[in-house]
Amino acid sequence: MLSNISWSNYAIAVIILLFLWYVFVLLKFYFGSLKELLHGKRKFRVFRTGTKKNSTESSDLFSEFREPFDTLEDGKELFSKLQSAIIESSQTNLSAVEFRNYIRFILEAYPYVKRSSLREKINALMVSECEKHPQLILTYPEMDGLWDEAIS
């Protein structure tokens, strides 16, 4: 009896059964999402970024970038650390060399921000923050160079 079934017929039957199984699973578990997608209530997205943005996040300095959620959070955390480093260095009267080494040390902890588009924004914000403290002046090329020295 089994000798009457060829391998090609068997393979076609297995493929059809697998297809039907996956259609069943999709309909069982994702019927609501598929229905919303077909009616245009939801747009098709492959990746989710975590949480939905609200109106307070849109006014944030970093909201113009479309980075992965972790990198965006790292950028915010890095900038707050750099701001506190500027204030601390200003209060303790660090020399320019010591200040650059301190900034370089902080930048080493954030290698993913270096490769993101947030790097330019952080550089510009750092230069503007350092202008408030005359002993800690950093130019844009110097700040950009600190990234390259930090993660060598």
DATA-V919864 format. One record per residue. N is the residue number from 1. RES is the residue in one small letter. OMEGA is omega in degrees with one decimal (NA if undefined). Layout:
# DATA-V919864
n=N res=RES omega=OMEGA
n=N res=RES omega=OMEGA
This chain:
# DATA-V919864
n=1 res=m omega=179.4
n=2 res=l omega=179.9
n=3 res=s omega=178.4
n=4 res=n omega=-179.3
n=5 res=i omega=178.9
n=6 res=s omega=-179.7
n=7 res=w omega=179.5
n=8 res=s omega=176.3
n=9 res=n omega=178.1
n=10 res=y omega=-179.4
n=11 res=a omega=179.1
n=12 res=i omega=179.3
n=13 res=a omega=179.4
n=14 res=v omega=179.1
n=15 res=i omega=178.8
n=16 res=i omega=179.0
n=17 res=l omega=176.5
n=18 res=l omega=178.6
n=19 res=f omega=179.0
n=20 res=l omega=177.6
n=21 res=w omega=-180.0
n=22 res=y omega=175.0
n=23 res=v omega=177.9
n=24 res=f omega=-179.4
n=25 res=v omega=178.2
n=26 res=l omega=-179.3
n=27 res=l omega=-178.3
n=28 res=k omega=-172.2
n=29 res=f omega=-175.1
n=30 res=y omega=-177.4
n=31 res=f omega=-179.6
n=32 res=g omega=179.4
n=33 res=s omega=178.6
n=34 res=l omega=179.3
n=35 res=k omega=177.4
n=36 res=e omega=179.4
n=37 res=l omega=-179.4
n=38 res=l omega=-179.9
n=39 res=h omega=176.8
n=40 res=g omega=179.2
n=41 res=k omega=-178.4
n=42 res=r omega=177.0
n=43 res=k omega=-179.9
n=44 res=f omega=176.7
n=45 res=r omega=-179.9
n=46 res=v omega=-176.7
n=47 res=f omega=174.2
n=48 res=r omega=-178.3
n=49 res=t omega=178.0
n=50 res=g omega=-176.6
n=51 res=t omega=177.3
n=52 res=k omega=178.4
n=53 res=k omega=173.5
n=54 res=n omega=-173.2
n=55 res=s omega=179.8
n=56 res=t omega=178.7
n=57 res=e omega=-177.8
n=58 res=s omega=178.4
n=59 res=s omega=-178.6
n=60 res=d omega=-179.5
n=61 res=l omega=-173.6
n=62 res=f omega=-173.4
n=63 res=s omega=-177.9
n=64 res=e omega=-177.7
n=65 res=f omega=178.8
n=66 res=r omega=-178.7
n=67 res=e omega=172.6
n=68 res=p omega=-173.1
n=69 res=f omega=-178.0
n=70 res=d omega=-179.2
n=71 res=t omega=178.0
n=72 res=l omega=177.2
n=73 res=e omega=176.7
n=74 res=d omega=179.1
n=75 res=g omega=177.7
n=76 res=k omega=-179.9
n=77 res=e omega=179.1
n=78 res=l omega=-178.4
n=79 res=f omega=177.7
n=80 res=s omega=176.3
n=81 res=k omega=179.2
n=82 res=l omega=176.6
n=83 res=q omega=179.2
n=84 res=s omega=176.6
n=85 res=a omega=177.9
n=86 res=i omega=-179.4
n=87 res=i omega=180.0
n=88 res=e omega=180.0
n=89 res=s omega=178.0
n=90 res=s omega=-179.2
n=91 res=q omega=-178.9
n=92 res=t omega=178.0
n=93 res=n omega=176.1
n=94 res=l omega=175.3
n=95 res=s omega=-178.4
n=96 res=a omega=-179.9
n=97 res=v omega=179.1
n=98 res=e omega=178.7
n=99 res=f omega=179.2
n=100 res=r omega=177.5
n=101 res=n omega=177.6
n=102 res=y omega=178.2
n=103 res=i omega=178.9
n=104 res=r omega=178.3
n=105 res=f omega=178.5
n=106 res=i omega=-177.7
n=107 res=l omega=-179.8
n=108 res=e omega=-177.2
n=109 res=a omega=-175.4
n=110 res=y omega=-178.1
n=111 res=p omega=-178.6
n=112 res=y omega=177.6
n=113 res=v omega=179.2
n=114 res=k omega=-176.4
n=115 res=r omega=-177.8
n=116 res=s omega=178.1
n=117 res=s omega=176.9
n=118 res=l omega=-178.3
n=119 res=r omega=-178.9
n=120 res=e omega=-180.0
n=121 res=k omega=179.5
n=122 res=i omega=176.9
n=123 res=n omega=-179.2
n=124 res=a omega=178.9
n=125 res=l omega=178.5
n=126 res=m omega=179.3
n=127 res=v omega=179.7
n=128 res=s omega=177.4
n=129 res=e omega=-179.0
n=130 res=c omega=177.9
n=131 res=e omega=179.0
n=132 res=k omega=-178.0
n=133 res=h omega=-172.5
n=134 res=p omega=-178.8
n=135 res=q omega=-176.0
n=136 res=l omega=-176.7
n=137 res=i omega=174.1
n=138 res=l omega=173.8
n=139 res=t omega=-179.5
n=140 res=y omega=178.2
n=141 res=p omega=177.9
n=142 res=e omega=179.4
n=143 res=m omega=178.7
n=144 res=d omega=177.1
n=145 res=g omega=179.2
n=146 res=l omega=176.5
n=147 res=w omega=-176.3
n=148 res=d omega=178.0
n=149 res=e omega=-174.9
n=150 res=a omega=-173.2
n=151 res=i omega=179.3
n=152 res=s omega=NA
